[in-house]
Amino acid sequence: MATQNTKDDQRRDTSGPVALTSRHLLGIEGMPASEICGLLDRGHTFADNPHDNVSKALLGKTIINLFYENSTRTRVSFELAAKRLGGSVLNISVAGSSVKKGETLLDTATTLNAMHPDILVVRHNCSGAVSLLSQHVDAAVVNAGDGRHEHPTQALLDALTIRRRVGRIQGLKIAICGDIANSRVARSNIHLLGILGAELRLVCPATLLPADICKMGVSVHTDFENGIEGCDIVMMLRLQSERMAGTETPSQREYFNLFGLDSGKLMRAAPEALVMHPGPMNRGVEIDSGTADDVEKSLIRTQVEMGVAARMACLEALIARLQ
């Protein structure tokens, strides 16, 4: 991972959309630090004024949510973000669409393009599928998660959550723990948090490490308690059994004993350590309920709240880029 030099990742006041280089938001990798910080700053503004008419950038615009995988938080927060910006939103259920009749991704892209939407928000189970679709439509495309590749808006909302609570990202020790191999959230966060100057540790079983992880500028730990030692943020990941062959982990009970987070293990982190999880959580597998629901330590509910604000910033910037 190429780390960019950032003078300051702390908040700056913003009063308008962020100027983006690309007409699509497909991933964090290669994104300029100035654009990342700009989106975080704009997200702060939307988070401070969740029900005010800060921007109606999407008034008269159409946003289509096209999700090939199940989603609650991401789909709903994109819908709410677009509506708060004045946009009209259409949710397409793949289960009830022509995809189930054999329609290809590119045929779907051609069909949707003929309807002239302004923004397409796409989630797909195959890495690279969203990028492929973006090459065949006139609309701006947002990657809402593609296979094991990236989930850029999740990384943005995670960074926004941290900045609002801690005030900075630079210099923080952040442990990303769990199913690294199958996690698009992990990849996007590795890129973004690294760009903003965090010290990153990956903590997981050796069977859940990607083959090329050493190239990403992180330290790797296969002992959970040693891995989170002294960390300011402990970010847990969902165990994605649907992407596994079945031999990567022991039983769920044993996995929790070795790599699940509870209050006892959290004591190895920094005294003021905070806990995150992108959801959905498997309670008792990745994290216990007491830790997940701890109002002093857990940022999990704040992550959900920041999802709307971060996605408002992204949608506003993309529509401005098209005009």
Helices and strands as residue ranges (DSSP letters): H 33-48, E 62-67, H 73-84, E 88-93, G 94-96, G 98-101, H 105-113, E 119-124, H 129-134, E 140-146, H 152-166, E 173-177, H 184-195, E 199-203, G 206-208, G 213-216, E 219-221, H 224-227, E 233-236, G 241-243, H 252-259, H 263-266, E 274-276, H 289-292, H 300-322
